[in-house]
């Protein structure tokens, strides 16, 4: 239960987990629960989305649903996204990029990255058909499962959240927890498996850029990974919508 509590404490603001007596590698050991936490997050957001659709126009539904999503997750991954955009897209050395990513100030690239992701998510949530609502749960689940895959890559820093995650991560967790996003994709049919493929391609793009730019991954890269893959999955469920 300690690892489950840690997972909720890291990924949500829900009062289900408190981080006490932190030990090295705790975030990685909690990783086996990340996809399940994703299902909880996605299910809550799906319920909010469904309820709002009963009372508001689609545009308002998208914006309000996204607001709840950001609050529920504490904006954790958005912070990583903005830090990565500021650092990875700058024409400097890998070491300087890592220093920029540690800087708490928001730069131009970070601002643009945040706006693009937030606008894309709000638009997707506004356009999604009711029959594709489970895509919200898939987006929240597969994005957190992909963190486990990213934890196998070289670490750009010897310390920090990324290194702590890699320290405690068990490779078997990747295969055990894969049943959750795959099961959701199966329930959604062909559209679900297309969304899974798109999520993986988006993740590969993010991780390849991080490896090329800073020679590995960090906790901020994990945050960017979640935001980009969530956005990619949500957008995939708007294809063909008129």
FIKOLZA-1660 file (N, C-alpha, C; in steps of 0.1 Angstrom, whole numbers, plus 5000, padded with zeros to 4 digits):
% residues 242
   i   px   py   pz ch aa at
   1 5008 4988 5000  A  X  N
   1 5000 5000 5000  A  X CA
   1 5009 5013 5000  A  X  C
   2 5021 5011 5005  A  X  N
   2 5029 5023 5005  A  X CA
   2 5032 5028 4991  A  X  C
   3 5035 5019 4982  A  X  N
   3 5038 5023 4968  A  X CA
   3 5025 5029 4961  A  X  C
   4 5014 5023 4964  A  X  N
   4 5001 5029 4958  A  X CA
   4 4999 5043 4964  A  X  C
   5 5001 5045 4977  A  X  N
   5 4999 5058 4983  A  X CA
   5 5009 5068 4977  A  X  C
   6 5022 5063 4975  A  X  N
   6 5032 5072 4969  A  X CA
   6 5028 5076 4955  A  X  C
   7 5022 5067 4947  A  X  N
   7 5018 5070 4933  A  X CA
   7 5007 5080 4933  A  X  C
   8 4997 5079 4941  A  X  N
   8 4987 5089 4942  A  X CA
   8 4993 5103 4947  A  X  C
   9 5002 5102 4956  A  X  N
   9 5008 5114 4961  A  X CA
   9 5016 5122 4951  A  X  C
  10 5022 5114 4942  A  X  N
  10 5031 5120 4932  A  X CA
  10 5023 5125 4920  A  X  C
  11 5012 5119 4916  A  X  N
  11 5005 5122 4904  A  X CA
  11 4992 5129 4905  A  X  C
  12 4987 5131 4918  A  X  N
  12 4974 5137 4919  A  X CA
  12 4974 5146 4932  A  X  C
  13 4964 5153 4934  A  X  N
  13 4962 5161 4947  A  X CA
  13 4952 5154 4955  A  X  C
  14 4947 5142 4951  A  X  N
  14 4938 5134 4959  A  X CA
  14 4943 5131 4973  A  X  C
  15 4935 5131 4983  A  X  N
  15 4940 5128 4996  A  X CA
  15 4941 5113 4999  A  X  C
  16 4947 5106 4990  A  X  N
  16 4949 5092 4991  A  X CA
  16 4963 5087 4994  A  X  C
  17 4972 5097 4993  A  X  N
  17 4986 5093 4996  A  X CA
  17 4994 5105 5001  A  X  C
  18 5002 5102 5011  A  X  N
  18 5010 5113 5017  A  X CA
  18 5025 5107 5016  A  X  C
  19 5034 5115 5011  A  X  N
  19 5048 5111 5010  A  X CA
  19 5055 5113 5023  A  X  C
  20 5057 5102 5030  A  X  N
  20 5064 5103 5043  A  X CA
  20 5076 5093 5043  A  X  C
  21 5086 5097 5051  A  X  N
  21 5098 5088 5052  A  X CA
  21 5103 5084 5038  A  X  C
  22 5105 5094 5030  A  X  N
  22 5109 5091 5016  A  X CA
  22 5123 5083 5016  A  X  C
  23 5123 5073 5008  A  X  N
  23 5135 5064 5006  A  X CA
  23 5139 5065 4992  A  X  C
  24 5152 5065 4989  A  X  N
  24 5157 5065 4975  A  X CA
  24 5150 5054 4967  A  X  C
  25 5145 5058 4955  A  X  N
  25 5139 5048 4946  A  X CA
  25 5124 5046 4949  A  X  C
  26 5118 5054 4958  A  X  N
  26 5104 5052 4961  A  X CA
  26 5095 5055 4949  A  X  C
  27 5099 5066 4941  A  X  N
  27 5090 5069 4930  A  X CA
  27 5091 5058 4919  A  X  C
  28 5102 5051 4917  A  X  N
  28 5103 5040 4908  A  X CA
  28 5095 5028 4913  A  X  C
  29 5096 5025 4926  A  X  N
  29 5088 5014 4931  A  X CA
  29 5073 5016 4930  A  X  C
  30 5069 5029 4931  A  X  N
  30 5055 5033 4929  A  X CA
  30 5051 5032 4915  A  X  C
  31 5060 5031 4906  A  X  N
  31 5057 5032 4891  A  X CA
  31 5047 5021 4887  A  X  C
  32 5047 5009 4894  A  X  N
  32 5038 4999 4890  A  X CA
  32 5024 5003 4891  A  X  C
  33 5021 5013 4899  A  X  N
  33 5007 5018 4901  A  X CA
  33 5004 5030 4892  A  X  C
  34 5013 5035 4885  A  X  N
  34 5011 5047 4877  A  X CA
  34 4999 5045 4867  A  X  C
  35 4999 5034 4860  A  X  N
  35 4988 5033 4850  A  X CA
  35 4974 5032 4857  A  X  C
  36 4974 5025 4869  A  X  N
  36 4961 5025 4876  A  X CA
  36 4957 5038 4881  A  X  C
  37 4966 5046 4886  A  X  N
  37 4963 5060 4889  A  X CA
  37 4958 5068 4877  A  X  C
  38 4964 5065 4865  A  X  N
  38 4959 5071 4853  A  X CA
  38 4945 5067 4850  A  X  C
  39 4941 5055 4853  A  X  N
  39 4927 5051 4851  A  X CA
  39 4918 5059 4861  A  X  C
  40 4922 5061 4873  A  X  N
  40 4914 5069 4883  A  X CA
  40 4913 5083 4878  A  X  C
  41 4924 5089 4874  A  X  N
  41 4924 5103 4869  A  X CA
  41 4914 5104 4857  A  X  C
  42 4917 5095 4847  A  X  N
  42 4908 5095 4835  A  X CA
  42 4894 5093 4838  A  X  C
  43 4890 5084 4847  A  X  N
  43 4876 5081 4850  A  X CA
  43 4870 5093 4856  A  X  C
  44 4877 5100 4865  A  X  N
  44 4871 5112 4872  A  X CA
  44 4869 5123 4861  A  X  C
  45 4879 5125 4852  A  X  N
  45 4877 5135 4842  A  X CA
  45 4866 5131 4832  A  X  C
  46 4865 5119 4829  A  X  N
  46 4854 5114 4820  A  X CA
  46 4841 5117 4826  A  X  C
  47 4839 5114 4839  A  X  N
  47 4826 5117 4846  A  X CA
  47 4823 5132 4846  A  X  C
  48 4834 5140 4848  A  X  N
  48 4832 5155 4847  A  X CA
  48 4828 5159 4833  A  X  C
  49 4834 5154 4824  A  X  N
  49 4832 5157 4809  A  X CA
  49 4817 5153 4806  A  X  C
  50 4813 5141 4810  A  X  N
  50 4800 5136 4807  A  X CA
  50 4789 5145 4814  A  X  C
  51 4792 5149 4826  A  X  N
  51 4782 5157 4833  A  X CA
  51 4781 5171 4827  A  X  C
  52 4792 5177 4824  A  X  N
  52 4792 5191 4818  A  X CA
  52 4785 5191 4805  A  X  C
  53 4786 5180 4797  A  X  N
  53 4780 5179 4784  A  X CA
  53 4765 5180 4785  A  X  C
  54 4759 5177 4797  A  X  N
  54 4745 5178 4799  A  X CA
  54 4740 5192 4800  A  X  C
  55 4749 5202 4804  A  X  N
  55 4745 5215 4807  A  X CA
  55 4751 5226 4799  A  X  C
  56 4762 5224 4793  A  X  N
  56 4770 5235 4787  A  X CA
  56 4773 5232 4772  A  X  C
  57 4775 5243 4764  A  X  N
  57 4780 5241 4750  A  X CA
  57 4793 5234 4750  A  X  C
  58 4797 5228 4739  A  X  N
  58 4809 5220 4738  A  X CA
  58 4821 5228 4741  A  X  C
  59 4823 5240 4737  A  X  N
  59 4835 5248 4739  A  X CA
  59 4837 5250 4754  A  X  C
  60 4826 5253 4762  A  X  N
  60 4827 5255 4776  A  X CA
  60 4830 5242 4783  A  X  C
  61 4825 5231 4778  A  X  N
  61 4828 5218 4783  A  X CA
  61 4843 5215 4782  A  X  C
  62 4849 5217 4770  A  X  N
  62 4863 5215 4769  A  X CA
  62 4871 5222 4778  A  X  C
  63 4869 5235 4780  A  X  N
  63 4877 5244 4788  A  X CA
  63 4875 5240 4803  A  X  C
  64 4863 5238 4808  A  X  N
  64 4861 5234 4822  A  X CA
  64 4866 5220 4825  A  X  C
  65 4865 5211 4816  A  X  N
  65 4870 5198 4818  A  X CA
  65 4885 5198 4819  A  X  C
  66 4892 5206 4811  A  X  N
  66 4906 5207 4811  A  X CA
  66 4910 5214 4824  A  X  C
  67 4903 5224 4829  A  X  N
  67 4906 5230 4842  A  X CA
  67 4906 5220 4853  A  X  C
  68 4896 5212 4854  A  X  N
  68 4895 5202 4864  A  X CA
  68 4907 5192 4863  A  X  C
  69 4911 5189 4851  A  X  N
  69 4922 5179 4848  A  X CA
  69 4935 5185 4854  A  X  C
  70 4937 5198 4851  A  X  N
  70 4949 5204 4855  A  X CA
  70 4950 5205 4871  A  X  C
  71 4938 5209 4877  A  X  N
  71 4938 5210 4891  A  X CA
  71 4940 5196 4898  A  X  C
  72 4933 5186 4892  A  X  N
  72 4934 5172 4898  A  X CA
  72 4949 5167 4898  A  X  C
  73 4956 5170 4888  A  X  N
  73 4970 5166 4887  A  X CA
  73 4980 5176 4893  A  X  C
  74 4975 5187 4898  A  X  N
  74 4984 5197 4904  A  X CA
  74 4993 5204 4894  A  X  C
  75 4990 5203 4881  A  X  N
  75 4998 5209 4871  A  X CA
  75 5013 5204 4870  A  X  C
  76 5015 5192 4876  A  X  N
  76 5028 5187 4877  A  X CA
  76 5035 5185 4863  A  X  C
  77 5028 5179 4854  A  X  N
  77 5033 5175 4841  A  X CA
  77 5035 5188 4832  A  X  C
  78 5026 5197 4834  A  X  N
  78 5027 5210 4827  A  X CA
  78 5040 5217 4830  A  X  C
  79 5044 5216 4843  A  X  N
  79 5056 5223 4847  A  X CA
  79 5068 5216 4840  A  X  C
  80 5068 5203 4839  A  X  N
  80 5078 5196 4832  A  X CA
  80 5078 5199 4817  A  X  C
  81 5066 5201 4811  A  X  N
  81 5065 5204 4797  A  X CA
  81 5071 5218 4794  A  X  C
  82 5068 5228 4802  A  X  N
  82 5073 5241 4800  A  X CA
  82 5088 5242 4802  A  X  C
  83 5093 5235 4812  A  X  N
  83 5108 5234 4815  A  X CA
  83 5115 5228 4803  A  X  C
  84 5110 5217 4797  A  X  N
  84 5116 5210 4786  A  X CA
  84 5116 5219 4774  A  X  C
  85 5104 5226 4771  A  X  N
  85 5104 5235 4759  A  X CA
  85 5114 5246 4760  A  X  C
  86 5116 5252 4772  A  X  N
  86 5126 5262 4774  A  X CA
  86 5140 5257 4772  A  X  C
  87 5143 5245 4776  A  X  N
  87 5156 5239 4776  A  X CA
  87 5159 5232 4763  A  X  C
  88 5150 5223 4758  A  X  N
  88 5154 5215 4747  A  X CA
  88 5154 5222 4734  A  X  C
  89 5146 5233 4733  A  X  N
  89 5146 5240 4720  A  X CA
  89 5156 5252 4719  A  X  C
  90 5164 5253 4729  A  X  N
  90 5174 5263 4729  A  X CA
  90 5187 5258 4722  A  X  C
  91 5194 5267 4715  A  X  N
  91 5206 5263 4708  A  X CA
  91 5218 5266 4716  A  X  C
  92 5220 5257 4726  A  X  N
  92 5231 5257 4736  A  X CA
  92 5236 5243 4738  A  X  C
  93 5246 5242 4747  A  X  N
  93 5251 5228 4750  A  X CA
  93 5242 5220 4758  A  X  C
  94 5243 5207 4758  A  X  N
  94 5235 5199 4767  A  X CA
  94 5235 5203 4782  A  X  C
  95 5247 5206 4787  A  X  N
  95 5248 5210 4800  A  X CA
  95 5240 5223 4803  A  X  C
  96 5241 5233 4794  A  X  N
  96 5233 5245 4795  A  X CA
  96 5218 5243 4794  A  X  C
  97 5214 5233 4786  A  X  N
  97 5200 5230 4785  A  X CA
  97 5195 5225 4798  A  X  C
  98 5203 5216 4805  A  X  N
  98 5199 5211 4818  A  X CA
  98 5198 5222 4828  A  X  C
  99 5206 5232 4828  A  X  N
  99 5206 5243 4837  A  X CA
  99 5193 5251 4834  A  X  C
 100 5190 5254 4822  A  X  N
 100 5178 5261 4818  A  X CA
 100 5165 5254 4823  A  X  C
 101 5165 5241 4822  A  X  N
 101 5154 5233 4826  A  X CA
 101 5152 5233 4842  A  X  C
 102 5163 5236 4849  A  X  N
 102 5162 5237 4863  A  X CA
 102 5157 5251 4868  A  X  C
 103 5158 5261 4858  A  X  N
 103 5154 5275 4861  A  X CA
 103 5139 5275 4863  A  X  C
 104 5133 5280 4874  A  X  N
 104 5119 5281 4876  A  X CA
 104 5112 5291 4868  A  X  C
 105 5119 5300 4861  A  X  N
 105 5113 5311 4853  A  X CA
 105 5108 5305 4840  A  X  C
 106 5096 5310 4836  A  X  N
 106 5090 5306 4823  A  X CA
 106 5095 5314 4812  A  X  C
 107 5101 5308 4801  A  X  N
 107 5106 5315 4790  A  X CA
 107 5096 5314 4778  A  X  C
 108 5101 5319 4767  A  X  N
 108 5092 5320 4755  A  X CA
 108 5088 5307 4750  A  X  C
 109 5098 5298 4748  A  X  N
 109 5094 5284 4743  A  X CA
 109 5085 5277 4753  A  X  C
 110 5087 5279 4766  A  X  N
 110 5078 5272 4776  A  X CA
 110 5064 5278 4775  A  X  C
 111 5063 5291 4773  A  X  N
 111 5050 5297 4772  A  X CA
 111 5042 5292 4760  A  X  C
 112 5049 5291 4748  A  X  N
 112 5043 5287 4736  A  X CA
 112 5039 5272 4737  A  X  C
 113 5048 5264 4743  A  X  N
 113 5045 5250 4745  A  X CA
 113 5033 5247 4753  A  X  C
 114 5032 5255 4765  A  X  N
 114 5020 5254 4773  A  X CA
 114 5007 5257 4766  A  X  C
 115 5008 5269 4759  A  X  N
 115 4996 5273 4752  A  X CA
 115 4991 5263 4741  A  X  C
 116 5001 5258 4734  A  X  N
 116 4997 5248 4723  A  X CA
 116 4991 5236 4729  A  X  C
 117 4996 5231 4740  A  X  N
 117 4991 5218 4746  A  X CA
 117 4977 5221 4752  A  X  C
 118 4976 5232 4759  A  X  N
 118 4963 5235 4766  A  X CA
 118 4952 5238 4756  A  X  C
 119 4955 5245 4745  A  X  N
 119 4945 5248 4735  A  X CA
 119 4942 5235 4728  A  X  C
 120 4951 5227 4725  A  X  N
 120 4949 5214 4718  A  X CA
 120 4940 5205 4726  A  X  C
 121 4943 5204 4739  A  X  N
 121 4935 5196 4748  A  X CA
 121 4921 5201 4749  A  X  C
 122 4919 5214 4751  A  X  N
 122 4906 5220 4752  A  X CA
 122 4898 5218 4740  A  X  C
 123 4904 5220 4728  A  X  N
 123 4897 5218 4715  A  X CA
 123 4893 5203 4714  A  X  C
 124 4902 5194 4717  A  X  N
 124 4899 5180 4715  A  X CA
 124 4887 5176 4724  A  X  C
 125 4887 5180 4737  A  X  N
 125 4877 5177 4746  A  X CA
 125 4863 5183 4742  A  X  C
 126 4864 5194 4734  A  X  N
 126 4852 5201 4729  A  X CA
 126 4846 5193 4718  A  X  C
 127 4855 5187 4710  A  X  N
 127 4850 5180 4697  A  X CA
 127 4847 5166 4698  A  X  C
 128 4852 5159 4709  A  X  N
 128 4851 5145 4710  A  X CA
 128 4836 5140 4711  A  X  C
 129 4833 5130 4704  A  X  N
 129 4819 5124 4704  A  X CA
 129 4817 5117 4717  A  X  C
 130 4804 5116 4722  A  X  N
 130 4801 5109 4734  A  X CA
 130 4806 5095 4734  A  X  C
 131 4805 5088 4722  A  X  N
 131 4809 5074 4721  A  X CA
 131 4824 5072 4722  A  X  C
 132 4832 5083 4721  A  X  N
 132 4846 5082 4723  A  X CA
 132 4851 5087 4736  A  X  C
 133 4842 5089 4746  A  X  N
 133 4846 5094 4759  A  X CA
 133 4856 5086 4766  A  X  C
 134 4856 5073 4764  A  X  N
 134 4866 5064 4770  A  X CA
 134 4880 5067 4766  A  X  C
 135 4881 5075 4755  A  X  N
 135 4894 5079 4750  A  X CA
 135 4901 5088 4761  A  X  C
 136 4893 5095 4769  A  X  N
 136 4899 5103 4780  A  X CA
 136 4906 5094 4790  A  X  C
 137 4900 5083 4793  A  X  N
 137 4906 5074 4803  A  X CA
 137 4918 5068 4796  A  X  C
 138 4918 5064 4784  A  X  N
 138 4929 5058 4777  A  X CA
 138 4941 5068 4777  A  X  C
 139 4938 5081 4774  A  X  N
 139 4949 5091 4773  A  X CA
 139 4956 5092 4787  A  X  C
 140 4948 5092 4798  A  X  N
 140 4954 5094 4811  A  X CA
 140 4962 5081 4815  A  X  C
 141 4958 5070 4810  A  X  N
 141 4964 5057 4814  A  X CA
 141 4977 5054 4806  A  X  C
 142 4976 5055 4793  A  X  N
 142 4987 5051 4785  A  X CA
 142 4999 5061 4787  A  X  C
 143 4996 5074 4789  A  X  N
 143 5006 5083 4791  A  X CA
 143 5014 5080 4804  A  X  C
 144 5008 5075 4814  A  X  N
 144 5015 5072 4826  A  X CA
 144 5022 5058 4825  A  X  C
 145 5017 5050 4817  A  X  N
 145 5024 5037 4815  A  X CA
 145 5037 5040 4807  A  X  C
 146 5036 5049 4798  A  X  N
 146 5048 5052 4790  A  X CA
 146 5060 5057 4798  A  X  C
 147 5056 5063 4810  A  X  N
 147 5067 5068 4819  A  X CA
 147 5076 5056 4823  A  X  C
 148 5070 5045 4824  A  X  N
 148 5077 5033 4828  A  X CA
 148 5088 5029 4818  A  X  C
 149 5083 5030 4805  A  X  N
 149 5093 5027 4794  A  X CA
 149 5104 5037 4794  A  X  C
 150 5101 5050 4796  A  X  N
 150 5111 5060 4796  A  X CA
 150 5121 5059 4807  A  X  C
 151 5117 5052 4818  A  X  N
 151 5125 5050 4829  A  X CA
 151 5137 5041 4826  A  X  C
 152 5136 5034 4815  A  X  N
 152 5147 5025 4811  A  X CA
 152 5159 5032 4804  A  X  C
 153 5156 5044 4800  A  X  N
 153 5166 5052 4792  A  X CA
 153 5177 5058 4801  A  X  C
 154 5188 5062 4795  A  X  N
 154 5199 5068 4803  A  X CA
 154 5194 5081 4810  A  X  C
 155 5199 5083 4822  A  X  N
 155 5195 5095 4829  A  X CA
 155 5205 5107 4826  A  X  C
 156 5199 5118 4823  A  X  N
 156 5207 5130 4819  A  X CA
 156 5213 5136 4831  A  X  C
 157 5208 5134 4843  A  X  N
 157 5213 5138 4856  A  X CA
 157 5215 5127 4865  A  X  C
 158 5225 5127 4874  A  X  N
 158 5227 5116 4883  A  X CA
 158 5218 5117 4895  A  X  C
 159 5211 5129 4896  A  X  N
 159 5201 5130 4907  A  X CA
 159 5188 5136 4902  A  X  C
 160 5179 5139 4911  A  X  N
 160 5166 5144 4906  A  X CA
 160 5156 5133 4906  A  X  C
 161 5143 5137 4902  A  X  N
 161 5132 5127 4902  A  X CA
 161 5134 5116 4892  A  X  C
 162 5139 5120 4880  A  X  N
 162 5141 5110 4870  A  X CA
 162 5151 5099 4874  A  X  C
 163 5162 5102 4881  A  X  N
 163 5172 5093 4885  A  X CA
 163 5166 5084 4897  A  X  C
 164 5158 5090 4905  A  X  N
 164 5151 5083 4916  A  X CA
 164 5141 5073 4911  A  X  C
 165 5134 5077 4900  A  X  N
 165 5125 5068 4894  A  X CA
 165 5132 5056 4888  A  X  C
 166 5143 5058 4881  A  X  N
 166 5150 5047 4874  A  X CA
 166 5156 5038 4885  A  X  C
 167 5160 5044 4896  A  X  N
 167 5166 5036 4907  A  X CA
 167 5157 5025 4912  A  X  C
 168 5144 5028 4914  A  X  N
 168 5135 5019 4920  A  X CA
 168 5126 5011 4910  A  X  C
 169 5127 5015 4897  A  X  N
 169 5118 5008 4887  A  X CA
 169 5122 4994 4885  A  X  C
 170 5111 4985 4885  A  X  N
 170 5113 4971 4881  A  X CA
 170 5108 4969 4867  A  X  C
 171 5116 4963 4858  A  X  N
 171 5113 4961 4844  A  X CA
 171 5100 4953 4843  A  X  C
 172 5098 4944 4852  A  X  N
 172 5086 4935 4851  A  X CA
 172 5073 4944 4852  A  X  C
 173 5074 4955 4859  A  X  N
 173 5062 4964 4860  A  X CA
 173 5057 4969 4847  A  X  C
 174 5066 4970 4837  A  X  N
 174 5062 4975 4824  A  X CA
 174 5053 4965 4817  A  X  C
 175 5056 4953 4818  A  X  N
 175 5048 4942 4812  A  X CA
 175 5035 4939 4819  A  X  C
 176 5036 4939 4833  A  X  N
 176 5024 4937 4841  A  X CA
 176 5014 4947 4839  A  X  C
 177 5018 4960 4839  A  X  N
 177 5008 4971 4838  A  X CA
 177 5003 4974 4824  A  X  C
 178 5010 4968 4814  A  X  N
 178 5006 4970 4800  A  X CA
 178 4992 4966 4797  A  X  C
 179 4987 4956 4805  A  X  N
 179 4973 4951 4803  A  X CA
 179 4963 4962 4805  A  X  C
 180 4966 4972 4812  A  X  N
 180 4956 4983 4815  A  X CA
 180 4953 4991 4802  A  X  C
 181 4964 4998 4796  A  X  N
 181 4961 5005 4784  A  X CA
 181 4957 4997 4773  A  X  C
 182 4962 4985 4772  A  X  N
 182 4958 4976 4761  A  X CA
 182 4944 4971 4762  A  X  C
 183 4939 4969 4775  A  X  N
 183 4926 4965 4777  A  X CA
 183 4916 4977 4773  A  X  C
 184 4920 4989 4776  A  X  N
 184 4911 5000 4772  A  X CA
 184 4911 5002 4757  A  X  C
 185 4923 5000 4751  A  X  N
 185 4923 5001 4736  A  X CA
 185 4914 4990 4730  A  X  C
 186 4914 4978 4735  A  X  N
 186 4906 4968 4730  A  X CA
 186 4891 4971 4732  A  X  C
 187 4887 4978 4743  A  X  N
 187 4873 4982 4745  A  X CA
 187 4869 4992 4734  A  X  C
 188 4878 5000 4730  A  X  N
 188 4875 5011 4721  A  X CA
 188 4877 5007 4706  A  X  C
 189 4881 4994 4704  A  X  N
 189 4882 4989 4691  A  X CA
 189 4893 4995 4682  A  X  C
 190 4892 4996 4669  A  X  N
 190 4902 5000 4660  A  X CA
 190 4907 5014 4664  A  X  C
 191 4898 5023 4668  A  X  N
 191 4901 5036 4672  A  X CA
 191 4911 5037 4684  A  X  C
 192 4908 5027 4693  A  X  N
 192 4917 5027 4705  A  X CA
 192 4931 5022 4702  A  X  C
 193 4932 5013 4693  A  X  N
 193 4946 5008 4689  A  X CA
 193 4953 5018 4681  A  X  C
 194 4946 5026 4672  A  X  N
 194 4952 5037 4665  A  X CA
 194 4957 5047 4675  A  X  C
 195 4949 5050 4685  A  X  N
 195 4953 5060 4696  A  X CA
 195 4966 5055 4703  A  X  C
 196 4966 5042 4706  A  X  N
 196 4978 5036 4712  A  X CA
 196 4991 5038 4704  A  X  C
 197 4989 5035 4691  A  X  N
 197 5000 5037 4681  A  X CA
 197 5005 5051 4681  A  X  C
 198 4996 5060 4680  A  X  N
 198 4999 5075 4680  A  X CA
 198 5006 5079 4692  A  X  C
 199 5001 5074 4704  A  X  N
 199 5008 5077 4717  A  X CA
 199 5022 5072 4717  A  X  C
 200 5025 5060 4712  A  X  N
 200 5038 5055 4711  A  X CA
 200 5047 5063 4702  A  X  C
 201 5042 5067 4691  A  X  N
 201 5050 5075 4681  A  X CA
 201 5053 5089 4687  A  X  C
 202 5043 5095 4694  A  X  N
 202 5045 5108 4700  A  X CA
 202 5056 5106 4711  A  X  C
 203 5055 5095 4719  A  X  N
 203 5065 5093 4729  A  X CA
 203 5079 5091 4724  A  X  C
 204 5080 5084 4713  A  X  N
 204 5093 5081 4707  A  X CA
 204 5099 5095 4702  A  X  C
 205 5091 5104 4696  A  X  N
 205 5096 5117 4692  A  X CA
 205 5101 5125 4704  A  X  C
 206 5094 5125 4715  A  X  N
 206 5098 5133 4727  A  X CA
 206 5111 5127 4732  A  X  C
 207 5112 5114 4734  A  X  N
 207 5123 5107 4740  A  X CA
 207 5136 5108 4731  A  X  C
 208 5133 5107 4717  A  X  N
 208 5145 5109 4708  A  X CA
 208 5150 5123 4709  A  X  C
 209 5142 5133 4710  A  X  N
 209 5146 5147 4711  A  X CA
 209 5154 5149 4724  A  X  C
 210 5149 5143 4735  A  X  N
 210 5156 5145 4748  A  X CA
 210 5169 5138 4748  A  X  C
 211 5170 5126 4742  A  X  N
 211 5183 5119 4741  A  X CA
 211 5193 5127 4732  A  X  C
 212 5188 5132 4722  A  X  N
 212 5197 5140 4713  A  X CA
 212 5201 5153 4719  A  X  C
 213 5193 5159 4727  A  X  N
 213 5195 5173 4732  A  X CA
 213 5202 5173 4745  A  X  C
 214 5199 5163 4754  A  X  N
 214 5205 5163 4768  A  X CA
 214 5211 5149 4771  A  X  C
 215 5212 5141 4761  A  X  N
 215 5218 5127 4763  A  X CA
 215 5211 5118 4773  A  X  C
 216 5198 5120 4774  A  X  N
 216 5190 5112 4783  A  X CA
 216 5177 5118 4787  A  X  C
 217 5171 5113 4798  A  X  N
 217 5159 5118 4803  A  X CA
 217 5160 5123 4817  A  X  C
 218 5150 5131 4821  A  X  N
 218 5149 5137 4835  A  X CA
 218 5134 5136 4839  A  X  C
 219 5132 5140 4851  A  X  N
 219 5118 5141 4856  A  X CA
 219 5110 5151 4847  A  X  C
 220 5116 5162 4843  A  X  N
 220 5109 5171 4834  A  X CA
 220 5105 5165 4821  A  X  C
 221 5114 5156 4816  A  X  N
 221 5111 5149 4803  A  X CA
 221 5099 5140 4805  A  X  C
 222 5098 5134 4817  A  X  N
 222 5086 5125 4820  A  X CA
 222 5073 5134 4820  A  X  C
 223 5074 5146 4825  A  X  N
 223 5062 5155 4825  A  X CA
 223 5058 5158 4811  A  X  C
 224 5068 5162 4802  A  X  N
 224 5065 5165 4789  A  X CA
 224 5060 5153 4781  A  X  C
 225 5065 5141 4784  A  X  N
 225 5060 5129 4778  A  X CA
 225 5045 5127 4781  A  X  C
 226 5041 5129 4793  A  X  N
 226 5027 5127 4797  A  X CA
 226 5018 5137 4789  A  X  C
 227 5022 5150 4789  A  X  N
 227 5014 5160 4783  A  X CA
 227 5013 5158 4768  A  X  C
 228 5024 5154 4761  A  X  N
 228 5024 5152 4747  A  X CA
 228 5016 5140 4743  A  X  C
 229 5017 5129 4750  A  X  N
 229 5010 5117 4747  A  X CA
 229 4995 5118 4750  A  X  C
 230 4992 5125 4761  A  X  N
 230 4978 5127 4764  A  X CA
 230 4971 5135 4752  A  X  C
 231 4978 5146 4748  A  X  N
 231 4973 5154 4738  A  X CA
 231 4971 5147 4724  A  X  C
 232 4981 5139 4721  A  X  N
 232 4981 5131 4709  A  X CA
 232 4969 5121 4709  A  X  C
 233 4967 5115 4720  A  X  N
 233 4956 5105 4721  A  X CA
 233 4942 5112 4720  A  X  C
 234 4941 5123 4727  A  X  N
 234 4928 5131 4726  A  X CA
 234 4925 5136 4712  A  X  C
 235 4936 5141 4706  A  X  N
 235 4934 5146 4692  A  X CA
 235 4930 5135 4682  A  X  C
 236 4935 5123 4685  A  X  N
 236 4932 5111 4676  A  X CA
 236 4918 5108 4676  A  X  C
 237 4911 5111 4687  A  X  N
 237 4896 5108 4688  A  X CA
 237 4888 5119 4682  A  X  C
 238 4894 5129 4676  A  X  N
 238 4886 5140 4669  A  X CA
 238 4887 5138 4654  A  X  C
 239 4895 5129 4649  A  X  N
 239 4896 5127 4635  A  X CA
 239 4882 5123 4629  A  X  C
 240 4879 5130 4618  A  X  N
 240 4866 5127 4611  A  X CA
 240 4854 5134 4617  A  X  C
 241 4856 5141 4629  A  X  N
 241 4845 5148 4635  A  X CA
 241 4842 5161 4627  A  X  C
 242 4830 5163 4624  A  X  N
 242 4826 5175 4616  A  X CA
 242 4821 5186 4625  A  X  C
% end
